[in-house]
Amino acid sequence: MLGKSSTELVRHQNSALVLSALRRSGRLSHTQLAEATRLSSATVSAITAELERSAIIEKSEQQAATGRGRPRVLFSQTRGCGYVITVIVSSDLIQYSLVDYAGTLLDRFAEARRGAAPEFIAAINAGLERAVERSSIGREQVLLVSISSKGLVSADAPVLVWSPVLGADAVDFRLALGDEWGGKVILNNETLLVAKALQQRLARKGEAPASLAALSLGHSIGLGIARITRDGETEISAPNFGHMLHIPGGALCRCGARGCIEAYAGSYAVLRTAFEVPVDTVPAKFVPLPEVDKIAQQARQGHRMAGFAFRQAGIALGNGLSRLLSLHGHMPVHITGPGMRYYDLMRAGVEEGLAQTHVVRLSGMPQLDVVPDEPALVFEGHLGLAFQRIDQDILSLRAPIQAAGE
């Protein structure tokens, strides 16, 4: 029995390698799959045959560019094998995207975010129903609902513990979405997904570092870390960076504490400092970007307090990053989010804050890169994690893969 279990585990792992290769590279031939997975030709043949029989993958033919010779046979995921709905929660909108099993975006729409928790949950339930109705698919065909938000997410369950959207009103999405959707839902911090997507992009280029950090700037301050483990797997996490202590007893943060990094580096903090508002003033719930753009314009024109506000934000971020490097080691930091447009005003402060730590004095300043288009990264991260889970679930549920020669 033990031998049989071990054999089935190897079959499952080899099948996962094939699906993972198709996720990374798209349609691949038998030879390309063998090269990408380092499996024997016979093993690849056995796996692809069984995956075809289970309607997980399918064949297509590609004619040579010259139009001569036999067409090349390529394998790809069966698009109708199932669907994913991603739900991206932001300060003012909730965006829904429907994606087929091959990763093709089929439909996308956004709705205004509604107020307190009960109304918020009712809106998401209605949005999920709308997503399947618009594309005329059944609820049972949706394999996973992947939700993301800024804030603190439980590591053990799809529970939003604290968020800029709902504050301390915790939401357990498994319970809130009920029998229709609750069993299919996963929840992740938004910046964790950004880190996942950046790691995927660099891995496709063969340039993935051992670890990297994604720092999201905006009304909220988020951080995601992607780390490659010793066994080659990617481990991702989202420390509660924005609400780490920066100055004891300092400025009032939206979370209710004092002295958080976000209370000095978030958009509302820049607004408060630029206009010399007392630090114990209750922060604004939301600051439109055009308002921060005006302060940035003043800073670039030499306005003293406007410039000071962005420099102070940079120092808070740099101090926080210095603690990150002290705990997790030297790594590149990718700066993203709507606030990246002000990074030129923050950079000197960030470097000043980083330079105050021992690890930077010893190892040098970390690589700091600005990466545009955070929404695309969030979506890529959703798909990367969602299909990683779905592929494993599908392999567990479908018929076992027969080994070559059996």
Salt bridges, closest charged atoms under 4 A:
GLU50 OE1 - ARG53 NH2 2.57
GLU52 OE1 - LYS59 NZ 3.76
ASP100 OD2 - ARG79 NE 2.51
ASP107 OD2 - ARG134 NE 2.69
GLU111 OE2 - ARG130 NH1 2.78
GLU129 OE2 - ARG139 NE 2.88
GLU180 OE1 - ARG139 NE 3.57
GLU190 OE2 - LYS150 NZ 3.33
GLU235 OE1 - ARG227 NH1 3.05
GLU262 OE1 - HIS243 NE2 3.62
GLU262 OE2 - ARG254 NH2 3.12
GLU291 OE2 - LYS294 NZ 3.51
ASP293 OD2 - ARG341 NH1 3.39
ASP344 OD1 - ARG300 NH2 2.81
GLU351 OE2 - ARG347 NE 3.04
GLU352 OE1 - ARG311 NH2 2.73
GLU380 OE2 - ARG201 NH2 2.66
ASP391 OD2 - ARG23 NE 3.07
ASP393 OD2 - ARG389 NE 3.90
GLU406 OE2 - ARG11 NH2 2.52
